[in-house]
Structure formats: structure tokens, C-alpha cells
Amino acid sequence: MELSSSPPPLAPPTTEEDKLSWLRLLRSRRVGPATFLRLMRQHGAATAALEALPGVAAKAGDTSYKPCPEGVVHAELRAARRAGARALYLGAANYPTALAQIHDPPPLLWAIGTPDLAQSRCVALIGARNASSMGLRMARAMAQDLGAESCAIVSGLARGIDGAAHSAALQTGTVAVLAGGVDMAYPSEHSRLHQDIAKAGLLVSERPPGYRAQARDFPRRNRIITGICAATVVVEAALRSGSLGTARLALDQGRDVMAVPGHPMDPRAAGCNMLIRDGAQLVRGAADILEALPSLEMRAPISNGPAHPAQIDAAMANDPPEIPDHLGLRALEAPTPPQKPKSHDAPLTDTIMNRLGMSPVARDQLVRDLGQPPAAIESALTLLELEGRIERGPGGLVMRQQ
């Protein structure tokens, strides 16, 4: 593609009016990160995208569609001020550089604490909520040793391994990525830890302040955990667990996955042992992670996304590469319910729905299978998302709406 034909770069909002329009677009019904970026690429500004949104929805059969009201956004901004949260906009200097490289980065993050921590050398430590004593000791030891080598520890503030890793890294730097609002401590037993991280580390969330997390929010949260980091280390995980789903997200993003081995008879180690069997690097301690980090940091930009926030729109105009699955983790995904009734007749959208089976499918696979121009496929996917018939997943995956 010639340089002159590339879409203009995505620029963060600068004026208060632009920030209000950006947030209104992002909070509008059925507009996720991928659709937000596509609309911004198409229309150049959030105000223009908001004006066009009802017409796009009308093509999907929703003639009564209205963008997010200004009052809702003003209420979110007031809640953020009360919580002491600041906005990190995609494309801005304080937005995490590594996160901007994934396929569907959050257009906005709410943050409490020190945003620079997410710009440093980050390692994700994740694992079982019902962790063993040995697993908790391992998580604490690795977090302390990595922190002593200027690594920030990233996790999800859950019980078990997450909490142990955050606690051990409070003095050296830790980032907690929340599924609910940045001001909402979950679980409640981590309220004190939540407060401590707000003072000494960094709390981030793509959800509005005051929002209480639901089950569907945790996989979305996990893509941010892995997206910020050069490597994801699984300390303990059962065979069917959220930690293995997070490991898949890391692979989809082009990040490395490492795992701590465990006893073959311990079900809490079964997932880690499987990861190692299928190609993940075995980790005995922080030294193994530190040895791998220099080579990870020298790699080319992540293949699933652009090398810099300014190139996101250009990347969306092209076919994303096929998503790797060399650890076979897609088999862990739950089946998707049958298709919802459609409200209008659209041949290409019907054809796409017929291609979506019980597991998520990569967008580039749809392009190859259907032999249609990428722009036509992307336009149809946008209509289906606004209609509520599909859901976009991390790494360019597309699935039926559950």
C-alpha cells in the first residue's frame, strides 16, 4: 500500500469537546474497541463518527438507535474525579506502549496511581484463586526477585496467585488491571490491597468508575493484563481455568507464555504442566524469566497489531495475520449458543453467520473462506456487531453473540 493511501493516524482527543465525543462514542451501545477504531478511521473524528452511527445502525435494522447521551458521559467524568482517576487515551504519550500494539486496545483506560509503571518492563504473574501454599510462595518469591530487577508485576487483583504477586511487589512496582471500575475493589477482601496499590502502584480499567464487574468482563480484562506485558507467567492453573484462557490471549498477542511446573497428581498444576508439554517455557524462578526478557524486548512489533498507536488505523485496513494456536488452547472455549433471529435480509451477513460455528473464527479466515474484499467483510462485521448478532473477541476473533 502506498504511503499516500494510508488512513490518517489516530490522534488522542485534546479539547474538552473532543474528549466528551470520544467517550460518548466509546460508551454507545454495541460499540466495542474494534468498532470504535473502525469508525474513527472512517470518519476521522469522534464527532463525525457519532453523527454517522445512527445511519450505520439503521443499515443493521435498528432505526431507533441513539448514541450514548451526554448526561451519561458527564456522570462518568464526575465519578472519575471523585475517585481520583485520570484518563489514558490511546495514542497519548502516557498510554501503555505495549498495550497499544495489540489488535483491539482499549481506546481509553481509567488509571489511579503512577501510569509510568505500565511503560516499564512488565511481567504478568497469574494463576489459581485456590492456590496451594507452594504456589503462593513461588508467586511471592518471583514477584520480589523480578521487582528487584526493575520489573513491574502485572496481575488481576484476584484471590490466590494474583494477590500474592501484587503484595510482594508493592515496594518495587505493581499494576492491577480490574474487570470493574478502577475504584471498585474486587474481591472485597482485597480492599486494603486495592488502596495500597492506588498509593504505591497503578490501578487501571477500561470500565467506567463505579461499574461492578460481571462474568463477561474478566476475559476482556485479561487481554489488557497480557497486552501490557512482554511475557505472561502461569504459576498454578487447572486444566479448565481462566488462567489458561489468559495464556491463549497472550499467544494471540504474540507474547511469550511461561509456566511453573507442578506435581503430576496435583490438579492445580495440570494446566501449567500441559502448557509446558505443548511448548511454554518452563520456569524455575525469576532467573529463567529475566534470562528470556532481553530477547523478548528485541523482537519485532507484535504481529496482531501495529507497531505504534499512530499506525492502528492503517493496520485495520489490512488483513490481520492468522492467530497462532500452537498450545491448542482453543479447545478450552465454551460452546456458543445458536444464532439469534436476524432482523433484516443481508446476503453477506447471512453468509458470515453461517461460517461462525461453535468456536471463534479469525477475521482473516473469513476473508479467505468467503473470497470477499477485507473492507466488505469488515463492514458486514460492523453491522452484525451493532445488530447484536456477533461479538468481537481479543486478537481479531469473531464469535456469535452469547
C-alpha positions as CSV (number, residue, x, y, z in Angstrom):
1,M,0.0,0.0,0.0
2,E,1.4,3.4,-0.9
3,L,2.0,5.8,1.9
4,S,-0.4,8.4,0.4
5,S,-3.3,5.9,0.6
6,S,-2.8,5.1,4.3
7,P,-5.5,6.2,6.6
8,P,-4.7,9.2,8.8
9,P,-3.2,8.3,12.2
10,L,-5.4,8.1,15.3
11,A,-4.8,11.1,17.5
12,P,-5.9,11.3,21.1
13,P,-8.5,14.0,21.9
14,T,-7.2,17.3,23.1
15,T,-10.1,19.6,23.8
16,E,-12.8,19.0,26.3
17,E,-15.4,18.7,23.5
18,D,-13.2,16.1,21.7
19,K,-12.9,14.1,25.0
20,L,-16.6,14.2,25.5
21,S,-17.3,13.0,22.0
22,W,-14.6,10.3,22.2
23,L,-16.2,8.9,25.4
24,R,-19.7,9.2,24.0
25,L,-18.7,7.1,21.0
26,L,-16.9,4.5,23.2
27,R,-19.9,4.2,25.5
28,S,-22.5,3.9,22.8
29,R,-24.4,0.7,22.6
30,R,-22.6,-2.2,20.8
31,V,-19.6,-0.1,20.0
32,G,-16.6,-2.1,21.2
33,P,-12.9,-1.3,20.8
34,A,-12.7,-2.7,17.2
35,T,-15.8,-0.9,16.0
36,F,-14.6,2.3,17.7
37,L,-11.3,2.2,15.9
38,R,-13.0,1.4,12.6
39,L,-15.5,4.3,12.9
40,M,-12.6,6.7,13.8
41,R,-10.7,5.6,10.8
42,Q,-13.7,6.0,8.6
43,H,-14.8,9.4,9.8
44,G,-11.6,11.0,11.2
45,A,-13.1,12.3,14.4
46,A,-15.4,11.1,17.2
47,T,-17.9,13.9,16.5
48,A,-18.3,12.8,12.9
49,A,-18.5,9.1,13.9
50,L,-21.3,9.9,16.4
51,E,-23.3,11.7,13.6
52,A,-22.8,8.7,11.3
53,L,-23.6,6.0,13.9
54,P,-27.4,6.1,13.7
55,G,-27.2,5.6,9.9
56,V,-24.8,2.6,10.4
57,A,-27.2,1.1,12.9
58,A,-30.2,1.7,10.6
59,K,-28.5,-0.5,7.9
60,A,-28.4,-3.2,10.6
61,G,-32.2,-2.9,11.0
62,D,-32.1,-0.7,14.2
63,T,-33.9,2.6,13.1
64,S,-34.3,3.9,16.6
65,Y,-30.6,3.7,17.5
66,K,-29.2,6.7,19.6
67,P,-25.6,7.2,20.6
68,C,-24.7,7.5,24.3
69,P,-26.3,10.6,25.8
70,E,-24.1,13.4,27.0
71,G,-25.5,13.1,30.5
72,V,-24.2,9.5,30.9
73,V,-20.7,10.6,30.0
74,H,-20.8,13.7,32.3
75,A,-21.8,11.3,35.1
76,E,-18.8,9.1,34.3
77,L,-16.5,12.1,34.3
78,R,-17.8,13.2,37.7
79,A,-17.3,9.7,39.1
80,A,-13.7,9.6,37.8
81,R,-13.0,13.0,39.5
82,R,-14.4,11.7,42.8
83,A,-12.2,8.5,42.5
84,G,-9.1,10.5,41.6
85,A,-8.8,8.7,38.3
86,R,-7.2,10.1,35.2
87,A,-8.0,9.1,31.6
88,L,-5.3,7.5,29.4
89,Y,-6.2,7.9,25.8
90,L,-5.0,5.6,23.1
91,G,-2.3,7.5,21.1
92,A,-1.3,9.7,24.0
93,A,2.2,9.6,25.5
94,N,1.1,8.2,28.8
95,Y,-0.9,5.3,27.3
96,P,0.9,1.9,27.8
97,T,3.1,1.5,24.6
98,A,2.9,-2.3,24.6
99,L,-0.9,-2.4,25.0
100,A,-1.3,-0.1,22.0
101,Q,0.3,-2.8,19.8
102,I,-2.5,-5.4,20.3
103,H,-5.3,-5.9,17.8
104,D,-8.1,-4.3,19.9
105,P,-6.5,-1.9,22.5
106,P,-8.9,-0.1,24.8
107,P,-9.4,3.4,23.4
108,L,-9.4,4.7,27.0
109,L,-8.2,3.5,30.3
110,W,-9.0,5.0,33.7
111,A,-6.0,5.0,35.9
112,I,-5.3,5.6,39.6
113,G,-1.6,5.8,40.7
114,T,1.5,6.0,38.6
115,P,0.9,5.5,34.8
116,D,4.7,5.2,34.2
117,L,4.7,1.8,35.7
118,A,2.8,0.4,32.7
119,Q,5.5,1.8,30.5
120,S,8.3,-0.1,32.2
121,R,9.5,-3.7,31.8
122,C,6.3,-5.6,32.8
123,V,5.8,-9.3,33.5
124,A,2.3,-10.8,34.2
125,L,2.1,-13.3,37.1
126,I,-1.2,-15.1,37.1
127,G,-2.7,-18.3,38.5
128,A,-5.2,-20.2,40.6
129,R,-7.5,-18.5,43.0
130,N,-7.4,-21.5,45.3
131,A,-3.6,-21.6,45.1
132,S,-1.5,-24.0,47.2
133,S,0.9,-22.8,49.8
134,M,3.8,-23.7,47.5
135,G,2.2,-21.8,44.6
136,L,1.7,-18.7,46.8
137,R,5.4,-18.9,48.0
138,M,6.5,-19.2,44.4
139,A,4.5,-16.2,43.3
140,R,5.8,-14.0,46.1
141,A,9.4,-15.0,45.5
142,M,9.2,-14.4,41.8
143,A,7.5,-11.0,42.3
144,Q,10.1,-9.9,44.8
145,D,13.0,-11.1,42.6
146,L,11.7,-9.6,39.4
147,G,10.9,-6.3,41.2
148,A,14.5,-6.2,42.4
149,E,15.5,-6.2,38.8
150,S,13.2,-3.3,37.9
151,C,10.3,-5.3,36.5
152,A,6.8,-4.2,37.2
153,I,4.4,-7.1,38.2
154,V,1.0,-7.1,36.5
155,S,-2.0,-9.1,37.5
156,G,-5.7,-9.0,38.1
157,L,-6.1,-8.5,41.8
158,A,-7.9,-11.8,42.2
159,R,-7.6,-14.2,45.1
160,G,-4.7,-16.5,45.3
161,I,-1.7,-16.0,43.0
162,D,-2.7,-12.5,41.8
163,G,-3.0,-11.2,45.4
164,A,0.3,-12.8,46.5
165,A,2.1,-11.3,43.5
166,H,0.7,-7.8,44.0
167,S,1.5,-7.8,47.7
168,A,5.1,-8.9,47.2
169,A,5.7,-6.2,44.5
170,L,4.2,-3.2,46.3
171,Q,7.6,-1.8,47.2
172,T,9.0,-2.2,43.7
173,G,6.0,-1.6,41.4
174,T,2.8,-3.4,40.6
175,V,-0.1,-2.9,38.1
176,A,-3.5,-4.2,38.9
177,V,-5.9,-4.5,35.9
178,L,-9.5,-4.5,37.1
179,A,-12.6,-6.0,35.4
180,G,-14.9,-3.5,37.1
181,G,-14.4,0.2,37.7
182,V,-10.9,1.4,38.7
183,D,-12.4,2.4,42.1
184,M,-14.1,-0.9,42.8
185,A,-12.1,-3.3,44.9
186,Y,-12.9,-7.0,44.0
187,P,-12.9,-9.3,45.8
188,S,-13.8,-7.3,48.9
189,E,-11.1,-9.0,51.0
190,H,-8.6,-7.1,48.8
191,S,-9.9,-3.7,49.7
192,R,-6.8,-2.8,51.7
193,L,-4.5,-4.2,48.9
194,H,-6.5,-2.1,46.4
195,Q,-5.9,1.0,48.5
196,D,-2.2,0.2,48.8
197,I,-1.7,-0.2,45.1
198,A,-3.5,3.1,44.4
199,K,-0.9,4.8,46.6
200,A,2.2,2.9,45.6
201,G,1.4,1.3,42.2
202,L,-1.1,1.6,39.4
203,L,-4.8,0.6,39.1
204,V,-6.2,0.5,35.5
205,S,-9.6,-0.4,34.0
206,E,-11.4,0.2,30.7
207,R,-14.7,0.2,32.5
208,P,-16.4,3.4,34.0
209,P,-15.6,4.2,37.6
210,G,-18.3,2.7,39.9
211,Y,-19.0,-0.2,37.5
212,R,-19.4,-3.6,39.1
213,A,-17.8,-6.4,37.1
214,Q,-19.8,-9.1,35.5
215,A,-18.6,-12.5,34.3
216,R,-18.1,-11.3,30.7
217,D,-15.8,-8.5,31.8
218,F,-13.0,-10.8,33.0
219,P,-11.8,-12.2,29.6
220,R,-11.8,-8.6,28.4
221,R,-9.8,-7.6,31.4
222,N,-7.3,-10.4,30.8
223,R,-6.3,-9.1,27.3
224,I,-5.1,-5.9,29.0
225,I,-3.0,-7.8,31.5
226,T,-1.2,-9.7,28.8
227,G,-1.1,-6.8,26.4
228,I,0.9,-4.6,28.8
229,C,3.5,-7.3,29.3
230,A,6.4,-8.9,27.4
231,A,5.7,-12.2,29.0
232,T,2.9,-14.0,30.9
233,V,3.9,-16.5,33.7
234,V,1.3,-19.0,34.9
235,V,2.1,-20.2,38.4
236,E,-0.7,-22.6,39.0
237,A,-3.7,-23.4,36.9
238,A,-6.2,-26.2,36.5
239,L,-6.9,-27.7,33.1
240,R,-10.1,-25.7,32.6
241,S,-9.3,-22.3,34.1
242,G,-9.3,-18.6,33.4
243,S,-5.5,-18.6,33.6
244,L,-5.3,-20.9,30.6
245,G,-7.6,-18.6,28.7
246,T,-5.3,-15.7,29.6
247,A,-2.4,-17.7,28.3
248,R,-4.2,-18.1,25.0
249,L,-4.7,-14.3,24.8
250,A,-1.0,-13.8,25.4
251,L,-0.2,-16.1,22.5
252,D,-2.8,-14.4,20.3
253,Q,-1.0,-11.1,21.0
254,G,2.4,-12.6,20.1
255,R,3.6,-12.6,23.7
256,D,5.6,-15.4,25.3
257,V,3.9,-17.8,27.8
258,M,5.9,-19.4,30.6
259,A,4.7,-21.8,33.3
260,V,5.9,-23.2,36.6
261,P,5.8,-27.0,36.7
262,G,4.0,-28.8,39.4
263,H,3.3,-32.3,40.7
264,P,1.5,-34.5,38.2
265,M,-1.1,-35.6,40.7
266,D,-2.0,-32.0,41.8
267,P,-4.9,-30.7,39.7
268,R,-3.8,-27.2,40.4
269,A,-0.7,-27.9,38.4
270,A,-2.3,-29.7,35.5
271,G,-2.8,-26.6,33.4
272,C,0.8,-25.5,33.8
273,N,2.2,-29.0,33.0
274,M,0.1,-29.0,29.9
275,L,1.4,-25.6,28.8
276,I,5.0,-26.8,29.2
277,R,4.2,-30.0,27.3
278,D,2.8,-28.0,24.5
279,G,5.7,-25.5,24.2
280,A,5.6,-23.0,27.0
281,Q,8.9,-22.2,28.6
282,L,9.5,-24.0,32.0
283,V,10.1,-21.5,34.8
284,R,12.0,-22.5,38.0
285,G,12.3,-19.0,39.3
286,A,12.8,-15.3,38.4
287,A,16.2,-16.0,36.8
288,D,14.6,-18.0,34.0
289,I,12.2,-15.1,33.2
290,L,15.0,-12.5,33.4
291,E,17.1,-14.6,31.0
292,A,14.4,-14.6,28.4
293,L,13.3,-10.9,28.7
294,P,16.1,-9.3,26.7
295,S,15.3,-11.4,23.7
296,L,11.6,-10.7,24.1
297,E,12.2,-7.0,24.1
298,M,14.3,-7.0,21.0
299,R,11.6,-8.7,18.9
300,A,9.8,-7.0,16.0
301,P,6.4,-5.3,16.8
302,I,3.6,-7.7,17.7
303,S,2.1,-9.2,14.5
304,N,-1.5,-8.9,15.6
305,G,-1.3,-5.1,15.8
306,P,0.5,-2.0,14.6
307,A,3.9,-1.1,16.0
308,H,2.7,2.3,17.4
309,P,-0.7,3.8,18.3
310,A,-0.4,6.1,15.3
311,Q,-0.5,3.1,12.9
312,I,-3.6,1.4,14.3
313,D,-6.0,2.6,11.6
314,A,-3.6,1.7,8.8
315,A,-3.3,-1.8,10.3
316,M,-7.1,-2.2,10.4
317,A,-7.3,-1.6,6.7
318,N,-5.3,-4.8,6.0
319,D,-5.8,-8.5,6.7
320,P,-4.5,-9.4,10.2
321,P,-2.2,-12.5,10.2
322,E,-3.5,-15.8,11.2
323,I,-3.6,-16.2,15.0
324,P,-1.2,-18.8,16.4
325,D,-2.6,-21.7,18.5
326,H,0.4,-23.9,19.0
327,L,-0.7,-24.7,22.5
328,G,-4.1,-26.0,21.4
329,L,-6.0,-23.8,23.9
330,R,-9.0,-23.0,21.7
331,A,-10.4,-26.4,22.8
332,L,-11.0,-24.9,26.2
333,E,-13.5,-22.4,24.9
334,A,-17.2,-22.9,25.8
335,P,-19.6,-23.6,23.0
336,T,-21.6,-20.6,21.7
337,P,-25.4,-20.7,21.7
338,P,-27.3,-20.8,18.4
339,Q,-27.7,-17.7,16.3
340,K,-30.2,-15.1,17.4
341,P,-33.0,-14.2,14.9
342,K,-31.9,-11.7,12.4
343,S,-34.0,-8.6,11.8
344,H,-33.2,-8.0,8.1
345,D,-32.0,-9.8,5.0
346,A,-28.4,-9.2,4.1
347,P,-26.7,-11.9,2.0
348,L,-23.1,-11.2,3.1
349,T,-24.0,-11.0,6.8
350,D,-26.0,-14.2,6.5
351,T,-23.1,-15.9,4.8
352,I,-20.8,-14.8,7.6
353,M,-23.2,-16.0,10.3
354,N,-23.3,-19.4,8.6
355,R,-19.5,-19.6,8.8
356,L,-19.4,-18.9,12.5
357,G,-19.7,-22.2,14.3
358,M,-19.2,-23.3,17.9
359,S,-15.7,-21.7,18.2
360,P,-14.4,-18.2,17.5
361,V,-13.0,-17.6,14.0
362,A,-10.3,-15.2,13.0
363,R,-11.4,-12.3,10.7
364,D,-8.7,-13.1,8.1
365,Q,-10.0,-16.7,7.9
366,L,-13.4,-15.3,7.0
367,V,-11.8,-13.2,4.3
368,R,-10.0,-16.3,2.8
369,D,-13.0,-18.5,3.1
370,L,-15.5,-16.1,1.5
371,G,-13.2,-14.6,-1.1
372,Q,-14.6,-11.1,-0.4
373,P,-12.6,-7.8,-0.1
374,P,-11.5,-7.2,3.5
375,A,-13.3,-3.9,3.6
376,A,-16.6,-5.6,2.7
377,I,-16.1,-8.2,5.4
378,E,-15.2,-5.6,8.0
379,S,-18.3,-3.5,7.0
380,A,-20.6,-6.5,7.4
381,L,-19.0,-7.4,10.8
382,T,-19.7,-3.9,12.0
383,L,-23.3,-4.2,11.0
384,L,-23.6,-7.6,12.7
385,E,-22.0,-6.2,15.9
386,L,-24.3,-3.2,16.0
387,E,-27.2,-5.5,15.5
388,G,-26.1,-7.7,18.4
389,R,-25.6,-10.9,16.4
390,I,-21.8,-11.2,16.9
391,E,-19.2,-10.4,19.4
392,R,-15.6,-9.4,18.7
393,G,-13.0,-11.1,20.8
394,P,-9.4,-10.3,21.5
395,G,-6.9,-10.9,18.8
396,G,-9.3,-10.3,15.9
397,L,-11.6,-13.2,16.7
398,V,-15.2,-13.1,15.8
399,M,-18.0,-15.2,17.5
400,R,-21.7,-15.4,17.8
401,Q,-23.3,-13.2,20.5
402,Q,-23.9,-15.3,23.6
